[in-house]
Amino acid sequence: MIRRQRIIWTLMAGLCGLLPCLVGCPGADGTPSGSPIASMFVQGIHGGTTECAIPLNETALRAKVIELVNLERTGRGIGEVQMHPLLNRMAEDYACEMIAGSFFAHENPNTGEGPGHRAINAGYIYLAIGENLAGGQTSPEQVVSEWMHSTQGHRENILASQWQDVGVGIRTGGQYGVYWVLEFGNPP
C-alpha cells in the first residue's frame, strides 16, 4: 500500500519561535501512480513490525534519491541541494518514530512535534524547513517519480528554489514496509 501525506513548511523567526505551519496537501487515496523505472530496489524489507531497520543498501539508496531530486531541479534551472548530516539523521530518526509508533504523519501524534521542532532538536538552524513523506515504494526512482507526479505539494517542495540542504531517511518495517523521509532545509 502506498500512502502520501501533506507537506508542512515551517518557518522560524530567529531561533526563538515558530510561525504557523502552511499545510499543502491532505492524505492521498493510496493508489500507486506507477511502477518503478528502475535498477535499484530497497534490500531487506520487513513490513508488519514496529522494529525499524536500516536497508542493506541505504547509502546507495540515499545517493540515488538525492541524484534524482537534483536532476529534477537542475533540469528546470534550480540549484542543487546538498546532503546535510543533521537533516539525514533527522529523517532517519523520524522514519523510525513512525514505524515504532505505528503512525504516518508530519506531526508525531504522541509528542505533537512537527518538522520544525525536530530540526531544532537535531541542532539544525534554519529559515525554512520542508518535508516529504512516502510509504511503500521499493525504489528511489519510484518514490521520486510519485513525489514529482503528486498534486499535493510534494513536487512543489522538491522544486522550491529556497532549499539548499537535504536529508534522506529510508527505513524498513511498519505497515508500509518501507518509509521514506525527505527533509529540506534553508539555512540562514
C-alpha positions in Angstrom: 0.0 0.0 0.0 1.3 3.4 -0.8 0.4 6.5 1.1 1.4 10.1 0.7 0.9 12.8 3.3 0.7 16.5 3.4 3.7 18.8 3.1 4.5 21.1 6.0 6.7 24.1 5.7 7.6 25.6 9.0 9.2 29.0 9.1 11.2 30.1 12.1 11.5 33.7 13.2 15.0 33.8 14.7 15.9 31.0 16.9 13.1 31.5 19.4 9.7 30.9 18.0 7.9 29.1 15.2 5.5 30.8 12.9 2.4 28.8 11.9 2.8 25.9 9.5 1.4 26.1 6.0 -0.2 22.8 5.0 -0.1 21.9 1.4 -1.9 18.6 0.8 -4.2 16.1 2.5 -3.6 12.3 2.6 -3.9 10.5 -0.8 -6.1 7.6 -1.7 -3.2 5.1 -1.5 -3.3 4.2 -5.2 0.2 3.8 -6.8 0.8 6.3 -9.6 3.1 3.9 -11.5 5.7 1.2 -11.3 9.4 1.7 -10.6 11.5 2.6 -13.6 14.5 1.1 -12.1 17.6 -0.5 -11.3 17.9 -0.2 -7.6 15.5 -1.6 -5.0 15.4 -1.4 -1.2 17.1 -4.5 0.2 15.9 -6.1 3.4 12.3 -5.1 3.5 10.4 -6.4 6.6 7.0 -4.9 7.0 4.3 -5.6 9.6 6.6 -5.0 12.6 7.3 -2.0 14.8 11.0 -2.8 14.5 12.8 -0.1 12.5 15.6 -1.5 10.3 18.2 0.1 8.0 18.1 -1.2 4.4 21.2 -3.2 3.4 21.9 -0.7 0.6 21.0 2.5 2.5 23.9 4.6 1.3 23.3 3.8 -2.4 19.5 4.5 -2.0 20.2 7.8 -0.3 22.6 8.9 -3.0 20.2 7.9 -5.8 17.3 9.9 -4.2 19.5 13.0 -4.0 20.7 12.5 -7.5 17.1 12.2 -8.8 16.0 15.2 -6.9 18.9 17.2 -8.2 18.1 16.1 -11.8 14.6 17.4 -11.4 15.9 20.7 -10.0 18.7 21.3 -12.4 16.6 20.4 -15.4 14.4 23.4 -14.5 17.3 25.8 -13.8 17.1 25.4 -10.0 20.3 24.9 -7.9 21.2 21.5 -6.5 20.6 20.6 -2.8 23.5 19.2 -0.8 23.3 16.4 1.6 23.4 17.6 5.2 24.2 15.1 8.0 21.9 16.7 10.6 19.0 16.5 8.1 19.9 12.9 7.3 19.8 12.0 11.0 16.5 13.8 11.5 15.0 12.0 8.5 16.3 8.6 9.7 15.1 9.1 13.2 11.6 10.3 12.1 11.2 7.2 9.8 11.9 5.1 12.9 9.5 7.1 15.0 6.7 6.5 12.5 7.4 2.8 12.4 7.7 2.3 16.1 4.7 4.4 16.8 2.5 2.9 14.1 1.6 6.3 12.5 2.2 8.1 9.3 2.1 11.9 9.6 4.2 15.0 9.6 3.3 15.6 13.2 4.0 12.9 15.7 0.7 12.3 17.5 2.4 11.2 20.7 4.6 14.3 21.1 2.9 16.9 18.9 6.2 17.7 17.3 6.4 18.6 13.6 9.4 19.1 11.2 10.3 22.4 12.7 10.6 21.0 16.3 12.5 18.0 15.0 15.0 20.3 13.2 15.6 22.4 16.3 16.0 19.2 18.4 18.6 17.9 15.8 20.6 21.1 16.0 19.7 22.3 12.5 19.3 26.1 12.4 17.0 27.2 9.6 14.9 29.9 8.0 12.6 27.3 6.5 12.2 23.5 6.6 10.2 21.3 4.3 9.3 17.6 4.4 8.1 14.9 2.0 6.9 11.5 3.3 6.2 8.3 1.4 5.5 4.7 2.3 5.6 1.5 0.4 7.7 2.4 -2.6 10.6 0.0 -3.2 13.0 2.1 -5.3 14.3 5.7 -5.4 13.0 6.0 -8.9 9.5 5.1 -7.8 9.4 7.4 -4.8 10.8 10.4 -6.6 8.5 9.8 -9.6 5.5 9.7 -7.3 6.5 12.8 -5.5 7.0 14.6 -8.8 3.6 13.4 -10.1 1.9 14.4 -6.8 -0.8 17.1 -7.0 -0.5 17.6 -3.2 2.6 19.7 -2.8 5.4 17.1 -2.9 6.6 18.3 -6.4 6.5 21.9 -5.3 8.6 21.0 -2.3 11.2 19.3 -4.5 11.3 22.3 -6.9 11.3 25.1 -4.3 14.4 27.3 -5.1 14.9 28.2 -1.4 16.3 24.8 -0.4 20.0 24.4 -0.1 20.3 21.3 2.2 18.6 17.9 2.1 18.5 14.8 4.2 17.1 11.4 3.3 15.8 8.7 5.7 14.9 5.3 4.4 13.9 2.7 6.9 12.1 -0.7 6.7 9.3 -2.0 9.0 5.9 -0.9 9.9 2.6 -1.0 8.0 4.1 0.1 4.6 7.3 -2.0 4.7 9.5 1.0 3.5 9.3 4.5 4.9 10.9 7.5 3.0 11.5 10.8 4.7 12.9 13.8 2.7 13.9 16.8 4.7 14.7 20.1 3.0 16.4 23.0 4.7 17.1 26.6 4.1 19.9 27.7 6.5 20.3 31.4 7.5 
